[in-house]
Amino acid sequence: MSDVLPVPAPDFAAFLEQLGDALDRRALDGRDLQPVFDPARAMPAASGEVFVGVGGWQEPHQGVCLNNKGAASRFGWKRDPVTVASFVRDAGDDLVASWRAAFPNGVDATLDKAVLVVEDASPDSVLTVIFWLARVAGVPSEGLPLRWLTALTAWERDGIAPSVTRSWTALMSALAHSHFGPAHDGAGIGEAWDDALRFTVALMRGGVDPDAVDPDHAPQILAEPAYSRALAFALNERQDYLESLARAVRLELLAPMAGAPGRNLLVDAYFATESNAPSGVKKIFIRTDTEHTTFGNGFALMGLYRPGLEGTGNDMTISVDPRSGIALKGLWHSLEAEETLRWAGARPNAHPRRIASYAPGEGYDQPWWDDHGRYTLIGAPKRIGGDKGSGSKLSWGDVLEAVWRNYNQLRIVEAMDLNAEGQTRPIEAATARRFEAGTGAARAVRHLISVKWNRGQQDGLALQFTTTVKRHLAAMVERAGAGKSGPVPLAELADPDDFDFLELAGGAVVATPEGALLFDDWRDRSLNADMLTRDFSDAVGLLAACRAFDADVDALYENVGGKGSGDTLHKATELRARVAAAFQKVDLAKASPDRRAFRAALERRWGLEDREAQLTSRLKDLQEIVETKATLDTQGMATLLAFVTIPAFVASVLQLYGNVVAASTDDSGAGYGVAMFGLLAVLSLVAMVAAFIFTRRRS
C-alpha cells in the first residue's frame, strides 16, 4: 500500500486567488489576452484552440470545444444546457481529463498557451472561461459557485436582470461592449476580455453577490475602474434605447400562448435596427419599459437587426420575454419554409445542424434557430462555410413581414361583408364599395368598406382596437382607393396622423382620405350602417359639388378684368345661393351624434371642413372687388367731366360777359357772343350725356 497521499483538489476560492494574481501579473507585463473573434467558426478546433460558444460537435476536435448547443446528442444528455458555463460544469470526467492533458501547467501557462476563439464577450462566455480554467486546475464541478450560475442562467433564459445598475450580468455586458467599435469586426475584443475577466474575478474574490454589485454591499468596487466604466455605459444604453423609439417599428400583436392551442395574448412588440454590437443591457430596457408601451408590461416581443453581424446568426433575431408565456412556433415554420423556397432547391443539407424541430439527420446545415424547440428565440442561419455575406436568403423586411402575417390581430377576424349581402369572409377580403359623383375635374371617387364582426366564430371575445388595428383598418381603405386588395403588408400600415378613428354606440368607423370603413362589432346596439352609408354618399356628392364650385369661382375671378361687371356680380350672387343650398341639403344638425361625428371625420379628411365658409368668403371678396372697381371707374368719369365741362362752362360765362360788355358798343358783336354761348352750352351738354352713358356701360 502506497503512503503517498493524493493531492487535494483546490477549492474555488484558492483558484480565484491564483487566477486573480495571474491576471494582475499579465497586466503588469503587458501580456494581454488576444482572443480570436470568429462567430461563424465551423471547422474543428485545432490544437491549442479553445472554442467558446462557437463550433459544433459534428467532427472531433484537436483542441477544446466549449459549446452547449448540440451537447445533449454528443454526450447522451437529456437536453442541451441553457448556458455554455453550465456545459463546463456538467462536463464528464473524461472530457475534463482531455482538457487537463492539453493544458497541464497551471493557470498562467494555460492563459499563455490557449487561443480563445470567441463570438462575443458576454457574461456566459466570460464565466465559461473562468469555470473552464477552474476545472482544468482541478476544481470539481460541485465546487463552482452555483449563485453565479443562477444569475447567468436567468440572464440567458429570460434576457433580463434584477437591476441594470446593480447586476453583474448587465454591468459586465455593458463593460465588455464599451470596447467594441462600430465596424463589428472584432476590434477591441482583446480589451473587452481583459476588462471583463478582471472585473468578474475581482467581484468573485470580494464575495460580491452577482445581483448586488453596488458600493453599499461591496465598497471595494469603488476602487475598480471597470465598475465606473460599466455603470457609465449601462446608462448610455438607456439613452440609446430612448432615442431608438422614434425609429423603431412598434406594434401590438396577438401571439399564441405556449402549449395552449387557441389561447393568444396581446403584447407590445418592438423591432429596430441596431447600429452597434448588442450588449444585452438595451434588451432589459426594452423588456421592462412600462412608460412607452400600450399595455404597460414592457415589450414582450422584440426583434433586432444588426447588419454588422451579418452571417453570425445574431444579425436577425426575434425573441420573446419568457415570462410572458408566448412562443413563436408559427413564425419559425414560416421563416424556415420561406428560406427553403428562396434557395430554390439548392439549400445545403449535407451536414444538418441538430435542432429540436428536425428529426436526427433531417433538416439543413444552417436552419433558423428554434431555441431547442421552445421557440422563444428565433435566430437567422449562420453563414455557411467560407461564403461571405448573410447566412439567410431573407431580408429583415421579409422577417418583419412574416411576423406581421403570423401575429396581426385581424388575422383571426371573420366578418360579414355588408357590401356583399352579409357573406362571411376574412375581414381583409371585405368588398370596397365605390361611390362616384361629378364629372371632369369635379369628379370625386371614394370607397366604403362595411363589415360586421362574426363574433360567434371567435368564442365571443372582444376585439381590442389597438393603435395597430386602427392603422390596419385604415390601410384597407387606402389600398381600396389605390385599386389594391388582399392582405395588408406591414409596410403599408397607415400612419396614425393620416386617418380618424371613432368609436360609436354600435361599433367603430375609420375615415381616411380615400374613404371610410364601418365596423359593427356587436356593442349594445347595432351600427346604423344604412344611414351612415347614405351620409357617406352625400359627402361624396358634396365633395364633387365643392370642386365644381371652386372651378366656377376661379372662372369668375379670371373675368374680373373683363367686361360686364354687372353680370359678374349677378353670377357671384347666384353661386352663393347654390353653395348655401348644397350645404343645407346635407346638413346634419338634427341628426344623431354618431352621424354628425362620422360626417365631421369625413369632412376633416376630405378637405370639406369649413368649405362653405371658405367658398362664401371667396365670393364675398369677389363681389367687393367688382364693386370697388366699378366705383373707381365712376370716379374716373367724374374727373373726366370736370376736365371737359367745367372749362367749357367757364369759357361760356366769360364769353357771355364779353358779349354783354361789347353790346354797349357794337350790336353785331352781341349777336355773335350769344351764338358762341349757345354752341359751348350744347357741347358741354353732349359731353355730360356721353360721360353718363359711358359710366353706365362700365358698371
Secondary structure, DSSP 8 states (H G I E B T S, - for coil): -----------HHHHHHHHHHHHHHHHHHT-----EE-TT--S---TTEEEES---SSS--SSEEE--TTHHHHHT-SS--SSHHHHHHH--HHHHHHHHHHS-S-HHHHHHH-EEEES---HHHHHHHHHHHHHHTT--GGGS-HHHHHHHHHHHHHS--S-TTT-HHHHHHHHHHTT--TT-SSTTHHHHHHHHHHHHHHHHHTT--TT--STTT-GGGGG-HHHHHHHHHHHHHHHHHHHHTTTSEEEEEEEEBTT-TT-EEEEEEEEEE-SS---SHHHHHHHH--SSSSSSS-EEEEEEE-GGGTTSS-SEEEEE-GGG-B--HHHHHHHHHHHHHHTTT----SS----TTS-TT-S-SS--B-TTTT-SEEE-----TT--S-S-S--HHHHHHHHHHHH-GGGG-EEEETTTTTEEEEGGG--EEEEEE--GGG-EEEEEEEEEE-GGGGTT------HHHHHHHHHHHHHHHTT--SS--GGG---GGG-EEEEETTEEEEEETTEEEEEE---SS---HHHHHHHHHHHHHHHHHHHHHHHHHHHHHHTTTSS-HHHHHHHHHHHHHHHHHHHHHT--TTS-HHHHHHHHHHHHHHT-TTHHHHHHHHHHHHHHHHHHHHHHHHHHHHHHHHHHHHHHHHHHHHHHHHHHHHHTT-HHHHHHHHHHHHHHHHHHHHHHHHHHHHHHHH-
